[in-house]
Amino acid sequence: MKIAVSIGDLNGIGIELALRSHEEIRHWCQPHYMISDTMLEQAANLLNLPIPDDFKTYAVGETFTIEPGHVTKQSGAYSYASFLAAIDLAKKQQVDAITTLPIHKKAWELTGVPYKGHTDALADIFDKEAIMMIGTPKLFTALFTHHIPLKEVASKIELQPLSDFLITLYHEIKEEKIAVLALNPHAGDDGVLGDEEEIIKAAIKIANDTLLDEVFIGPLVPDTAFTPHMRKHLHYYVCMYHDQGLIPVKTLYFDEGINVSLNLPIIRTSVDHGTAFDKAYQNKPVSNLSYLNAIKEAVRLSEKKKLFKI
């Protein structure tokens, strides 16, 4: 399995994660790092880390001077070039998936990149509505809406878009049971606290009827959906808005969480943390659990795609 690793903002911790984790992940896949030898050597020297002999690199972007912990136009341009190079390899089917290390949104803005982050860019590049899924294999939450104001969420819950979302999600992940959360407290209390649950129920029925199986269950009351008892039986949840999905994931698995982009022609996984400028190039303890999980999930989804011919 070949995975292209977009190296992220070189003023942050991404390259350290890649170097320190290489020995472990090379047993799961063949990582291809979207970084030139010149920039890799500069980063490794600053970190005082050796470069593994089998650390496969690609010449991307323009050489610049790394400024640990700083937001710069140059680092933004390089991280974007690295990201595009990973996408290009995936488009050409020279790799099975891509994994992205953290970028800095302001650095992208400084260099004129017209996107707020990886997900926005992928959706535009492939002209597809990307599905954002956050979590770990122990608990994944797929977000029906994500980066919109909370006051707009209720108006987005419409029958056709939600049922289409559910059906698409199933075809992407092929899981046996997927929970769907209600929007309102107590799942609306039979309309006392809101009627969006009627739409959610109808969307679930359409999805299950289409799939000829009881894949989706719900709408579940949000405040009990993530109890230990529920999580013994359920590992995938559809959440109606951003924080409904991210609060449980980050509370339970803060260091382990990853970001997965679904409904795209390519497989993309990512760490679910930032550039950690406050720790970059300082040899401070840095958790690599999110990065390791992102690589594992890229490999797992690639294998599943081949198995189901998705």
Backbone bond lengths (Angstrom), bond angles and torsions (degrees), N, CA, C in turn:
res aa  C-N    CA-C-N  psi(-1)  N-CA   C-N-CA  omega(-1)  CA-C   N-CA-C  phi
1 M - - - 1.457 - - 1.535 109.44 -
2 K 1.319 117.01 128.82 1.458 121.47 -179.40 1.530 110.00 -108.65
3 I 1.329 116.22 128.38 1.463 121.95 -178.97 1.528 109.45 -122.95
4 A 1.336 116.84 124.24 1.465 120.85 174.50 1.522 108.81 -85.22
5 V 1.320 116.61 127.12 1.460 121.87 -178.74 1.525 109.38 -106.08
6 S 1.331 116.25 109.80 1.467 121.62 172.99 1.527 107.43 -74.36
7 I 1.326 117.16 124.28 1.459 121.23 -162.24 1.528 114.39 -79.77
8 G 1.341 117.54 -11.20 1.462 119.70 177.37 1.524 112.59 76.79
9 D 1.318 116.00 -164.83 1.467 121.98 -178.36 1.519 109.59 -77.84
10 L 1.309 116.42 116.75 1.472 120.88 -175.84 1.516 113.46 -70.46
11 N 1.322 118.93 -7.69 1.464 120.62 172.90 1.528 111.61 -85.53
12 G 1.334 115.94 -2.43 1.452 121.72 -179.07 1.520 112.59 -111.77
13 I 1.347 115.97 -156.97 1.465 120.57 -170.34 1.529 114.12 -91.56
14 G 1.336 118.29 -2.17 1.454 120.38 -174.23 1.517 114.32 -55.80
15 I 1.308 116.90 -49.03 1.461 120.08 -176.59 1.529 111.17 -66.61
16 E 1.336 117.12 -33.09 1.470 119.36 176.17 1.530 110.18 -65.04
17 L 1.333 117.13 -42.12 1.461 120.11 177.58 1.523 110.59 -60.33
18 A 1.320 116.30 -42.85 1.460 120.15 -178.82 1.528 111.52 -63.35
19 L 1.321 116.18 -45.56 1.466 119.81 -178.44 1.523 112.04 -67.40
20 R 1.311 116.84 -45.20 1.469 120.23 -176.71 1.536 112.58 -72.32
21 S 1.322 117.06 -22.96 1.470 120.18 -175.20 1.525 113.31 -99.58
22 H 1.319 117.14 -8.06 1.464 120.51 -172.06 1.523 112.62 -58.13
23 E 1.294 117.86 -43.33 1.460 121.06 -176.60 1.525 111.14 -58.56
24 E 1.329 116.69 -35.30 1.460 120.27 -179.55 1.523 112.20 -78.26
25 I 1.330 116.85 -46.92 1.471 117.98 -172.33 1.528 112.56 -75.29
26 R 1.323 118.05 -20.63 1.463 118.46 -179.19 1.531 112.10 -66.94
27 H 1.334 116.71 -14.18 1.464 120.06 175.95 1.524 111.59 -81.41
28 W 1.335 117.56 -14.59 1.469 121.75 -178.72 1.520 111.81 -101.11
29 C 1.337 116.54 -28.65 1.458 120.33 -174.45 1.522 109.48 -160.30
30 Q 1.339 115.13 177.29 1.464 120.99 172.05 1.525 107.95 -102.66
31 P 1.338 118.01 99.36 1.466 118.95 -179.81 1.523 111.50 -76.37
32 H 1.321 115.81 137.80 1.460 122.76 176.29 1.536 106.61 -118.47
33 Y 1.307 117.39 112.34 1.461 121.73 -172.72 1.525 111.29 -92.22
34 M 1.334 115.20 126.73 1.456 120.38 -177.43 1.534 110.06 -85.72
35 I 1.339 114.65 70.96 1.454 122.17 -179.89 1.523 108.01 -151.03
36 S 1.314 116.86 142.40 1.468 120.30 179.74 1.530 110.15 -77.53
37 D 1.320 116.14 158.59 1.467 120.59 177.62 1.526 111.34 -59.60
38 T 1.335 116.33 -38.04 1.472 120.13 -178.62 1.517 111.38 -62.86
39 M 1.336 117.20 -47.50 1.456 120.32 -179.78 1.525 111.52 -70.07
40 L 1.327 117.08 -34.38 1.457 120.62 177.51 1.528 110.60 -63.84
41 E 1.309 116.42 -44.79 1.467 119.96 -179.97 1.523 111.17 -63.41
42 Q 1.336 117.13 -40.71 1.465 120.34 178.55 1.533 110.54 -61.58
43 A 1.330 116.67 -45.60 1.459 120.66 -179.47 1.525 111.37 -65.98
44 A 1.323 116.85 -44.14 1.465 120.76 -179.05 1.526 111.26 -62.91
45 N 1.334 117.26 -38.00 1.468 120.71 177.88 1.523 111.31 -65.17
46 L 1.345 116.34 -41.29 1.463 119.78 178.19 1.530 111.39 -64.55
47 L 1.318 116.14 -34.25 1.466 121.34 -179.42 1.525 112.53 -86.24
48 N 1.336 115.36 -13.13 1.469 121.08 -175.13 1.530 110.40 58.04
49 L 1.337 114.87 44.45 1.455 121.33 179.02 1.524 110.03 -117.99
50 P 1.320 118.08 144.82 1.468 120.28 176.55 1.519 110.69 -75.39
51 I 1.318 115.96 153.54 1.461 121.59 175.84 1.523 107.97 -97.63
52 P 1.325 118.75 119.52 1.471 120.64 179.60 1.521 111.46 -58.01
53 D 1.319 116.14 146.45 1.462 121.02 -177.76 1.523 112.35 -62.03
54 D 1.331 116.85 -32.20 1.467 120.33 -176.43 1.529 112.22 -101.48
55 F 1.334 117.39 26.41 1.458 123.02 178.81 1.525 107.85 -82.09
56 K 1.347 116.80 95.07 1.463 121.74 -172.51 1.519 110.58 -79.29
57 T 1.337 116.86 123.23 1.464 122.13 -175.72 1.533 111.53 -115.25
58 Y 1.341 114.53 165.24 1.461 122.47 175.37 1.527 108.47 -133.45
59 A 1.306 116.60 138.85 1.462 120.96 179.42 1.522 108.94 -77.00
60 V 1.331 116.48 109.29 1.466 121.13 178.33 1.518 109.13 -134.79
61 G 1.311 116.61 152.26 1.458 121.55 172.55 1.512 114.34 67.33
62 E 1.334 114.86 -179.06 1.457 121.93 179.81 1.526 110.02 -104.23
63 T 1.320 115.31 141.70 1.464 121.27 179.81 1.529 110.66 -63.42
64 F 1.331 116.11 138.83 1.462 120.93 177.17 1.531 108.48 -148.25
65 T 1.302 116.31 170.50 1.463 120.66 178.97 1.520 110.20 -90.30
66 I 1.315 115.85 120.44 1.468 121.41 179.36 1.530 109.37 -65.83
67 E 1.336 115.36 132.83 1.464 121.89 176.14 1.528 108.32 -121.15
68 P 1.326 117.22 89.70 1.465 120.31 -174.54 1.527 113.19 -50.87
69 G 1.332 115.03 130.23 1.454 119.97 174.69 1.511 116.03 78.02
70 H 1.334 118.32 10.21 1.464 120.92 -177.72 1.535 111.22 -118.58
71 V 1.317 114.57 147.95 1.463 120.86 174.69 1.519 108.08 -87.92
72 T 1.333 117.17 118.44 1.460 119.49 -179.85 1.528 110.39 -135.01
73 K 1.311 114.60 151.98 1.465 121.73 177.32 1.524 110.28 -61.01
74 Q 1.323 116.38 -39.79 1.464 121.07 -176.62 1.532 111.82 -64.98
75 S 1.333 115.53 -42.69 1.467 118.19 179.83 1.523 110.87 -68.48
76 G 1.348 116.43 -34.64 1.454 119.91 176.45 1.507 111.83 -63.62
77 A 1.334 116.55 -44.21 1.462 120.88 179.78 1.526 111.00 -63.05
78 Y 1.326 115.49 -39.67 1.467 118.99 -177.98 1.530 110.94 -68.61
79 S 1.331 116.48 -42.81 1.466 118.90 -179.18 1.526 110.90 -64.48
80 Y 1.326 117.31 -35.51 1.459 120.84 178.28 1.532 110.30 -68.82
81 A 1.325 116.81 -41.43 1.469 120.76 177.95 1.532 110.36 -62.67
82 S 1.323 116.40 -39.42 1.459 121.09 178.17 1.527 110.93 -63.16
83 F 1.324 116.08 -42.40 1.458 122.32 178.83 1.532 110.82 -62.62
84 L 1.329 117.00 -47.16 1.466 120.43 179.81 1.527 111.75 -63.60
85 A 1.322 116.56 -35.44 1.464 120.32 178.39 1.528 110.86 -64.83
86 A 1.334 116.71 -39.97 1.467 120.77 177.71 1.523 110.61 -63.93
87 I 1.329 116.37 -43.68 1.460 120.93 178.53 1.530 110.61 -60.96
88 D 1.321 115.58 -42.01 1.463 120.29 -178.34 1.528 110.86 -61.09
89 L 1.326 117.76 -42.83 1.465 120.83 178.81 1.523 110.61 -63.95
90 A 1.346 116.20 -38.95 1.458 119.83 179.39 1.529 111.28 -67.67
91 K 1.333 116.24 -41.04 1.467 120.27 177.64 1.527 110.92 -59.38
92 K 1.317 116.06 -39.34 1.465 121.29 -178.44 1.517 112.15 -82.22
93 Q 1.337 116.51 0.65 1.469 123.80 -179.69 1.529 111.92 60.25
94 Q 1.327 115.06 30.81 1.460 120.07 174.76 1.526 111.35 -86.98
95 V 1.337 116.01 -13.65 1.464 122.00 170.90 1.524 107.12 -134.08
96 D 1.335 116.01 160.76 1.463 120.74 -177.65 1.521 112.79 -87.94
97 A 1.335 117.12 -22.74 1.461 121.50 -178.07 1.512 108.94 -165.12
98 I 1.349 116.02 170.11 1.459 119.92 173.57 1.529 109.04 -125.24
99 T 1.318 115.04 146.52 1.467 122.67 173.00 1.515 107.46 -122.92
100 T 1.329 116.39 131.33 1.465 120.27 -176.71 1.523 111.31 -108.66
101 L 1.316 115.16 133.44 1.459 122.66 172.31 1.533 108.36 -90.83
102 P 1.341 118.86 164.50 1.473 120.57 -166.37 1.525 114.94 -67.98
103 I 1.328 113.74 135.16 1.462 120.94 172.69 1.529 108.15 -104.29
104 H 1.341 116.28 169.05 1.465 120.55 174.87 1.524 107.31 -112.11
105 K 1.332 116.04 120.04 1.472 120.27 -174.01 1.527 112.35 -60.59
106 K 1.331 117.21 -37.31 1.467 120.00 179.36 1.522 110.88 -66.25
107 A 1.319 117.40 -37.66 1.467 120.47 178.36 1.524 110.49 -64.39
108 W 1.331 116.85 -37.56 1.467 119.58 175.19 1.523 109.94 -64.03
109 E 1.308 116.38 -42.19 1.464 119.89 -179.95 1.527 111.21 -62.20
110 L 1.322 117.05 -41.23 1.463 121.14 -178.74 1.526 112.14 -62.01
111 T 1.319 115.41 -32.01 1.466 118.38 -177.33 1.531 112.14 -91.42
112 G 1.349 116.49 0.44 1.455 120.24 175.69 1.515 115.17 90.87
113 V 1.334 117.73 10.88 1.463 120.35 176.65 1.532 108.31 -67.74
114 P 1.329 118.84 128.16 1.471 121.30 -172.59 1.522 114.70 -84.53
115 Y 1.330 117.78 17.63 1.462 120.61 -177.29 1.524 111.09 -122.05
116 K 1.347 115.28 153.28 1.463 120.88 178.53 1.523 112.03 -82.84
117 G 1.325 116.76 -17.66 1.455 120.32 -179.03 1.512 111.58 179.19
118 H 1.340 115.42 -173.15 1.456 121.50 -176.38 1.530 112.73 -59.23
119 T 1.339 117.29 -45.65 1.464 120.43 -174.09 1.521 111.56 -63.33
120 D 1.338 116.18 -44.72 1.469 119.97 177.60 1.522 111.01 -59.80
121 A 1.318 116.16 -42.74 1.459 120.60 -179.21 1.526 111.28 -63.96
122 L 1.325 116.60 -45.38 1.461 120.69 -179.07 1.525 111.29 -62.14
123 A 1.324 116.54 -42.24 1.465 120.65 -179.70 1.525 110.49 -61.19
124 D 1.331 116.72 -40.29 1.462 120.57 -179.20 1.520 111.68 -74.77
125 I 1.313 116.64 -43.74 1.466 120.85 -178.06 1.525 111.25 -60.43
126 F 1.338 116.29 -40.28 1.465 119.95 -177.38 1.528 113.22 -99.98
127 D 1.343 116.16 0.28 1.460 121.39 -179.80 1.525 110.93 51.71
128 K 1.342 115.26 46.70 1.456 122.59 179.62 1.521 108.73 -133.96
129 E 1.322 116.59 150.32 1.457 121.41 175.58 1.522 108.05 -83.89
130 A 1.331 116.34 99.55 1.456 120.41 -176.66 1.531 110.72 -68.74
131 I 1.327 116.38 138.98 1.460 122.26 173.59 1.519 108.11 -93.75
132 M 1.341 116.54 126.56 1.456 121.15 179.34 1.529 109.32 -94.99
133 M 1.331 115.92 122.95 1.454 121.52 176.76 1.528 108.66 -123.13
134 I 1.328 116.00 128.53 1.455 122.52 -174.69 1.521 109.46 -119.68
135 G 1.347 117.29 142.00 1.455 118.65 172.39 1.506 113.81 144.17
136 T 1.321 114.73 -150.01 1.460 123.74 178.31 1.526 106.67 -138.91
137 P 1.334 118.14 170.29 1.469 118.69 176.08 1.528 113.33 -57.33
138 K 1.329 117.30 -19.35 1.465 120.62 177.57 1.525 111.24 -78.38
139 L 1.330 117.20 -28.06 1.460 121.70 -177.22 1.524 110.29 -161.55
140 F 1.333 116.04 110.33 1.458 120.91 175.79 1.530 109.45 -113.63
141 T 1.333 116.15 137.73 1.457 121.45 175.29 1.523 109.12 -121.68
142 A 1.334 115.80 122.22 1.467 121.60 176.64 1.515 107.79 -96.24
143 L 1.323 117.19 131.72 1.459 122.17 -172.39 1.516 111.23 -99.65
144 F 1.347 116.16 116.29 1.463 119.92 177.25 1.528 110.40 -66.83
145 T 1.330 117.31 -43.12 1.468 121.51 167.75 1.516 106.57 -122.85
146 H 1.328 116.93 152.60 1.466 116.85 179.60 1.517 112.15 -133.59
147 H 1.305 119.67 -82.20 1.465 119.91 -172.25 1.530 112.10 -90.11
148 I 1.335 115.03 64.24 1.466 121.03 174.22 1.527 108.32 -133.66
149 P 1.337 118.27 157.03 1.470 119.95 177.82 1.524 110.90 -60.23
150 L 1.320 116.18 145.85 1.456 121.26 -178.45 1.535 111.98 -58.14
151 K 1.335 116.41 -35.89 1.467 119.90 -177.39 1.530 112.68 -65.55
152 E 1.328 117.83 -14.00 1.464 121.03 -179.29 1.526 113.10 -96.27
153 V 1.335 117.17 -8.19 1.466 120.31 -172.26 1.529 111.76 -62.81
154 A 1.342 117.92 -48.97 1.468 120.67 -175.52 1.520 112.00 -56.36
155 S 1.318 117.01 -39.34 1.472 119.98 -178.07 1.529 112.36 -70.45
156 K 1.332 117.30 -17.15 1.470 121.57 179.81 1.525 112.07 -84.91
157 I 1.330 117.17 -14.61 1.458 120.03 -177.62 1.524 109.15 -82.37
158 E 1.319 115.01 92.90 1.459 123.22 -179.57 1.524 108.60 -122.52
159 L 1.307 116.19 151.41 1.460 121.76 -170.52 1.529 113.49 -58.60
160 Q 1.321 117.38 -54.62 1.462 119.72 -174.51 1.528 112.56 -66.44
161 P 1.343 118.65 -48.61 1.471 117.80 178.47 1.529 113.18 -59.23
162 L 1.346 117.14 -39.19 1.466 119.13 -177.71 1.524 111.30 -71.88
163 S 1.312 118.02 -43.29 1.469 118.96 178.53 1.523 111.09 -64.84
164 D 1.321 117.21 -38.53 1.476 120.54 176.08 1.522 110.44 -62.27
165 F 1.325 116.21 -42.06 1.467 121.57 178.79 1.523 110.09 -58.87
166 L 1.319 117.11 -47.15 1.467 121.10 -177.68 1.524 110.91 -62.30
167 I 1.321 116.89 -46.30 1.465 120.74 -179.11 1.532 110.83 -63.09
168 T 1.337 115.98 -43.90 1.469 120.04 178.57 1.517 110.95 -62.44
169 L 1.325 116.72 -44.07 1.469 120.63 179.57 1.523 110.43 -58.51
170 Y 1.314 117.23 -45.92 1.471 119.01 -179.80 1.528 110.94 -59.21
171 H 1.309 117.16 -45.71 1.469 119.74 -178.85 1.530 111.88 -64.55
172 E 1.319 116.91 -25.55 1.462 120.72 179.07 1.532 112.26 -78.77
173 I 1.338 117.56 -37.84 1.469 119.21 -172.17 1.527 113.74 -112.34
174 K 1.338 117.97 -18.50 1.468 122.30 175.28 1.528 112.60 51.22
175 E 1.324 116.98 50.70 1.458 121.10 177.08 1.532 109.99 -101.32
176 E 1.338 116.16 151.41 1.459 120.41 -173.63 1.528 112.70 -73.52
177 K 1.318 117.44 -40.23 1.458 121.57 -178.94 1.524 110.62 -132.22
178 I 1.324 115.44 129.73 1.464 121.14 179.74 1.523 107.69 -132.37
179 A 1.327 116.41 123.91 1.461 121.06 -179.93 1.522 110.05 -83.55
180 V 1.333 115.97 145.90 1.458 121.76 176.10 1.527 107.61 -120.72
181 L 1.319 116.75 124.38 1.456 120.79 -177.35 1.520 112.04 -84.95
182 A 1.312 115.15 150.03 1.459 121.57 171.24 1.523 109.25 -73.17
183 L 1.309 116.22 166.81 1.467 120.73 175.52 1.527 111.09 -91.39
184 N 1.319 116.34 -43.10 1.460 121.12 -171.31 1.526 112.81 -93.65
185 P 1.344 117.06 159.79 1.469 120.09 173.83 1.525 110.13 -56.17
186 H 1.330 116.27 141.86 1.472 122.13 178.72 1.531 112.08 57.99
187 A 1.331 116.35 26.15 1.475 121.50 -178.09 1.516 111.62 53.23
188 G 1.338 115.05 36.03 1.454 121.01 175.02 1.510 115.64 86.48
189 D 1.362 117.54 -13.01 1.477 120.01 -178.67 1.535 111.90 49.57
190 D 1.335 115.32 54.64 1.473 121.42 178.23 1.524 112.79 55.12
191 G 1.324 115.44 39.34 1.460 119.80 175.44 1.515 114.95 93.48
192 V 1.338 117.45 -8.63 1.471 120.46 179.91 1.518 110.77 -65.58
193 L 1.358 116.73 -38.01 1.468 121.44 -176.28 1.526 112.43 -109.81
194 G 1.308 117.45 17.49 1.468 120.11 179.30 1.513 111.09 136.74
195 D 1.338 116.63 154.22 1.464 119.81 -176.58 1.533 113.64 -114.30
196 E 1.335 117.27 9.28 1.475 119.56 179.54 1.523 111.68 -62.57
197 E 1.333 117.06 -26.46 1.466 120.18 -179.29 1.527 112.41 -62.37
198 E 1.327 117.65 -28.31 1.465 119.56 176.78 1.522 110.64 -64.97
199 I 1.317 116.09 -37.42 1.470 120.37 176.90 1.529 109.53 -67.63
200 I 1.327 116.03 -42.86 1.469 120.26 -179.33 1.525 110.29 -63.03
201 K 1.336 117.54 -43.26 1.467 121.16 177.37 1.523 111.01 -59.37
202 A 1.315 116.20 -44.56 1.464 120.11 -178.97 1.533 111.30 -65.34
203 A 1.341 116.63 -38.11 1.468 120.68 179.07 1.527 110.45 -66.30
204 I 1.322 116.49 -39.83 1.463 120.85 177.76 1.536 109.94 -61.82
205 K 1.334 116.61 -43.58 1.465 120.01 -179.79 1.527 111.44 -63.25
206 I 1.328 116.59 -42.73 1.465 119.67 178.38 1.525 110.53 -61.29
207 A 1.323 116.29 -44.43 1.466 120.73 -178.96 1.523 110.79 -63.32
208 N 1.318 117.23 -47.66 1.463 120.28 -179.51 1.526 111.88 -64.98
209 D 1.324 116.96 -39.88 1.462 120.06 177.78 1.523 110.90 -63.84
210 T 1.325 116.17 -39.39 1.469 120.64 179.69 1.525 110.81 -65.92
211 L 1.321 115.64 -40.13 1.467 120.90 -177.43 1.518 112.77 -84.31
212 L 1.340 116.53 -7.37 1.467 122.83 -179.14 1.529 111.34 57.23
213 D 1.330 115.25 38.42 1.464 120.44 -178.76 1.525 108.53 -162.08
214 E 1.324 116.41 154.71 1.465 121.05 177.41 1.524 109.26 -88.16
215 V 1.316 116.81 64.98 1.472 121.73 -178.66 1.524 110.55 -71.65
216 F 1.326 116.53 -48.63 1.466 121.23 -173.39 1.524 110.59 -95.03
217 I 1.332 115.60 135.36 1.456 120.91 176.87 1.530 108.86 -122.93
218 G 1.332 115.80 147.41 1.445 118.91 -179.63 1.523 111.16 136.29
219 P 1.333 116.36 -167.15 1.473 126.86 1.53 1.520 112.63 -72.82
220 L 1.335 115.23 132.92 1.453 121.58 -178.78 1.517 110.88 -87.14
221 V 1.328 115.32 147.48 1.466 120.65 174.79 1.532 107.89 -64.54
222 P 1.321 119.04 121.69 1.461 120.91 -172.98 1.531 115.47 -60.03
223 D 1.355 117.34 -35.02 1.469 117.37 -173.05 1.528 113.25 -76.92
224 T 1.335 118.34 -9.17 1.467 120.13 175.96 1.524 112.77 -118.26
225 A 1.317 116.46 -0.28 1.467 120.21 -174.08 1.527 113.47 -66.82
226 F 1.338 116.49 -25.71 1.464 119.72 -174.24 1.528 112.89 -110.09
227 T 1.315 117.68 20.30 1.460 120.10 177.34 1.527 109.64 -65.99
228 P 1.337 118.12 157.98 1.468 119.88 179.15 1.523 113.21 -54.09
229 H 1.341 117.01 -38.17 1.465 119.89 179.43 1.531 110.92 -62.20
230 M 1.323 116.95 -44.94 1.460 120.39 -179.47 1.521 111.14 -65.22
231 R 1.326 115.73 -39.57 1.466 119.11 -176.48 1.531 113.09 -74.02
232 K 1.329 117.24 -9.18 1.460 119.60 172.24 1.529 110.39 -69.46
233 H 1.322 115.78 -28.40 1.463 120.94 -173.72 1.525 113.55 -110.44
234 L 1.329 117.23 -20.12 1.454 121.40 -175.98 1.519 110.83 -126.03
235 H 1.325 116.03 136.06 1.468 120.48 178.83 1.529 112.49 -125.65
236 Y 1.325 116.47 -9.65 1.466 121.32 179.91 1.528 109.08 -125.57
237 Y 1.329 116.16 129.70 1.454 122.58 -178.34 1.529 109.56 -130.39
238 V 1.333 116.24 141.90 1.458 121.13 169.24 1.523 107.19 -100.41
239 C 1.321 116.04 123.75 1.461 121.44 -178.04 1.521 109.60 -112.32
240 M 1.318 116.17 146.06 1.450 120.72 -173.72 1.518 113.64 -78.96
241 Y 1.352 117.16 -22.79 1.460 118.77 179.90 1.522 110.31 -150.64
242 H 1.304 115.77 168.73 1.462 124.74 -169.99 1.531 113.60 -51.31
243 D 1.332 117.27 -60.71 1.462 119.47 -173.11 1.522 112.62 -71.72
244 Q 1.320 117.98 -24.21 1.457 120.64 176.99 1.530 110.21 -60.26
245 G 1.327 116.49 -32.84 1.454 120.97 178.97 1.509 114.31 -92.29
246 L 1.338 116.44 -34.60 1.465 118.59 -174.18 1.520 114.43 -82.17
247 I 1.323 117.75 -30.10 1.469 118.91 -179.46 1.526 111.83 -60.34
248 P 1.334 120.22 -50.60 1.467 118.23 178.82 1.523 113.47 -63.74
249 V 1.333 116.81 -40.51 1.464 119.59 -179.45 1.518 111.17 -62.58
250 K 1.326 116.94 -46.76 1.469 119.34 -175.77 1.524 111.68 -76.41
251 T 1.323 117.63 -25.42 1.456 119.74 175.75 1.523 110.86 -70.58
252 L 1.316 115.77 -42.07 1.461 120.30 -175.31 1.525 113.64 -87.93
253 Y 1.327 117.21 -34.52 1.468 120.00 -171.49 1.526 111.42 -137.35
254 F 1.318 116.38 50.76 1.461 120.94 -171.89 1.530 113.08 -55.06
255 D 1.330 117.65 -46.94 1.463 120.80 -176.02 1.520 113.48 -81.38
256 E 1.329 116.77 -11.51 1.463 119.95 -171.63 1.520 113.93 -104.32
257 G 1.343 117.54 -15.59 1.445 121.17 -170.55 1.519 114.46 -64.94
258 I 1.326 115.07 149.66 1.459 121.27 177.05 1.534 109.43 -132.72
259 N 1.316 115.40 168.52 1.457 122.97 177.97 1.530 107.23 -117.03
260 V 1.329 116.14 128.47 1.465 120.95 179.28 1.525 108.82 -120.55
261 S 1.320 116.94 130.76 1.470 121.90 175.85 1.519 109.04 -100.42
262 L 1.348 115.16 119.13 1.463 121.26 -179.17 1.529 110.40 -110.84
263 N 1.339 115.61 173.08 1.463 123.25 -179.89 1.530 112.34 64.81
264 L 1.326 115.25 35.27 1.459 121.74 177.26 1.532 109.30 -124.61
265 P 1.327 118.32 161.09 1.468 119.70 177.30 1.529 112.94 -69.23
266 I 1.329 117.09 -14.90 1.458 120.93 179.38 1.533 109.28 -122.11
267 I 1.325 116.24 161.73 1.458 121.91 175.03 1.517 108.24 -93.98
268 R 1.343 115.76 128.89 1.457 120.40 177.95 1.524 110.26 -134.67
269 T 1.321 115.93 125.75 1.459 121.91 172.02 1.525 108.32 -122.07
270 S 1.323 115.66 160.60 1.461 119.24 -176.33 1.524 110.53 -152.03
271 V 1.316 115.72 154.85 1.459 119.37 167.20 1.527 107.67 -63.58
272 D 1.328 115.82 153.07 1.462 119.61 178.93 1.530 109.36 -112.03
273 H 1.317 115.08 51.36 1.466 120.52 175.58 1.517 108.54 -148.61
274 G 1.315 115.34 172.06 1.457 120.16 -175.93 1.516 113.88 -92.48
275 T 1.318 114.52 -165.49 1.468 121.60 -175.05 1.519 113.98 -76.84
276 A 1.339 117.35 -13.64 1.481 122.24 178.10 1.529 111.28 49.57
277 F 1.320 116.73 53.08 1.465 120.81 179.94 1.531 112.55 -56.40
278 D 1.328 116.58 -27.03 1.467 119.50 -178.84 1.527 112.62 -71.52
279 K 1.346 116.79 -12.65 1.469 120.46 179.80 1.523 112.81 -116.20
280 A 1.315 117.13 -8.59 1.460 120.61 -172.25 1.530 112.89 -62.94
281 Y 1.332 115.52 129.27 1.469 124.46 174.98 1.530 112.84 61.17
282 Q 1.319 117.82 25.80 1.462 120.92 -179.93 1.524 112.85 -114.18
283 N 1.335 116.19 5.82 1.461 121.26 -177.47 1.522 112.65 54.28
284 K 1.336 115.80 33.20 1.461 120.79 174.25 1.531 108.04 -85.32
285 P 1.326 117.02 155.94 1.467 118.98 178.66 1.537 110.94 -58.99
286 V 1.319 115.39 127.40 1.464 121.83 -179.91 1.525 108.00 -130.47
287 S 1.332 116.96 122.31 1.462 120.23 179.31 1.526 110.53 -74.45
288 N 1.322 115.61 134.06 1.463 120.29 177.02 1.524 112.19 -107.93
289 L 1.345 117.69 12.59 1.466 120.61 -176.41 1.526 112.14 -61.86
290 S 1.328 116.83 -41.03 1.461 119.77 179.36 1.528 110.74 -63.26
291 Y 1.316 116.62 -43.91 1.457 120.97 179.80 1.526 111.18 -63.29
292 L 1.332 117.08 -44.86 1.460 120.43 179.13 1.531 110.57 -61.94
293 N 1.325 116.66 -42.26 1.467 119.93 178.72 1.525 111.95 -65.75
294 A 1.338 116.28 -35.74 1.470 119.58 178.47 1.529 110.67 -64.14
295 I 1.316 117.04 -42.27 1.465 120.72 177.34 1.528 110.62 -65.21
296 K 1.331 116.14 -45.26 1.470 119.88 179.69 1.527 111.41 -58.76
297 E 1.341 116.06 -43.38 1.462 119.44 -178.19 1.521 111.00 -69.07
298 A 1.329 117.94 -35.09 1.463 120.92 176.05 1.525 110.27 -61.31
299 V 1.317 115.78 -42.92 1.466 120.64 178.38 1.531 110.40 -66.34
300 R 1.346 116.95 -45.17 1.468 121.27 -178.30 1.526 111.39 -61.79
301 L 1.339 116.63 -45.99 1.465 120.16 -179.83 1.526 111.22 -66.01
302 S 1.319 116.51 -35.96 1.470 119.92 178.08 1.515 110.83 -64.69
303 E 1.338 116.02 -41.99 1.450 120.00 178.58 1.525 111.17 -66.36
304 K 1.333 116.07 -40.28 1.468 120.93 178.86 1.528 110.58 -65.16
305 K 1.326 115.87 -39.70 1.463 120.06 179.60 1.530 110.75 -60.81
306 K 1.323 115.79 -41.16 1.469 119.21 178.79 1.526 111.11 -70.03
307 L 1.341 116.76 -37.81 1.459 121.15 -178.26 1.526 111.10 -65.75
308 F 1.354 115.99 -45.99 1.457 120.59 -177.48 1.527 112.70 -92.69
309 K 1.358 114.93 -2.70 1.475 120.28 -176.53 1.524 110.65 53.16
310 I 1.352 115.24 46.12 1.466 121.57 -179.22 1.525 109.62 -68.92
